[in-house]
């Protein structure tokens, strides 16, 4: 069993590293393309239309991958201000709130995952190409949507396992206390 757990841990670490690399490369590439587009249009007065399209496609791609990474790092999935104010000093309520948010997020991911899967299958079957960049297949964005949703769901399930464990631990009777 420990070999399976170790293999799963390595796979998840590999996915996390890949998410970081793809997100970083996408951010850099998008920034460079937008910069080149602005320089070409306003300084050189030579507009290259497909720079903007390619920048948009890369932006969408890396944002989907970044969403999976943000979920893994538990960014943008909780309302921290409410959490901090309402449950300050109340570990049981904090644990319950965190687990509730993750369960709701899992339910939402499960609602959107079948639609993403249908989009992915359609994109594979009927490729679509860009309007200005006619050779550029844009169907991979729909495939990326499904993959990103699946990664978000996997990350949420791992977080839920931890958070539900915290709820159980916080509500378990303490061994040092005796009922009178």
HUVEN-V699615 format. One line per field, one symbol per residue. ss: DSSP state (h for helix, s for strand, l for the rest). phi: phi as a letter, one per 40 degrees, with the letter a starting at -180 (. if undefined). psi: psi as a letter, one per 20 degrees, with the letter a starting at -180 (. if undefined). A space follows every 10 residues. Layout:
ss: ???
phi: ???
psi: ???
//
This chain:
ss: lhhhhhhhhh hhhhhhhhhh hhhhhhhhhh hhhhhhhhhh hhhlllllhh hhhhhhhhhh hhhhhhhhhh hhlllllllh hhhhhhllll hhhhhhhhhh hhhhhhhhhh hhhhhhhhhh hhhhhlllsl llllllslhh hhhhhhhhhh hhhhhhhhhh hhhhhhhhhh hlllllllll
phi: .ccccccccc cccccccccc cccccccccc cccccccccc ccbcfbcbdc dccccccccc cccccccccc cccfcgbbcc ccdcccbcgb cccccccccc cccccccccc cccccccccc cccccbcbbc ccbccccccc ccccdccccc cdcccccccc dccccccccc cccccccbcc
psi: hhhggggggh ghgggggggg gggghggggg ggggghgggg ghgiknpohi ggghggghgg ghhghhgggh ghjkqjjqnh ggggghkpjn hghggggghg gggghggghh ghghghgggg ghhggnqqqq ghnhiooihi hhghgggggg ggggghhggh gghhhhgggh ipqphipqq.
//
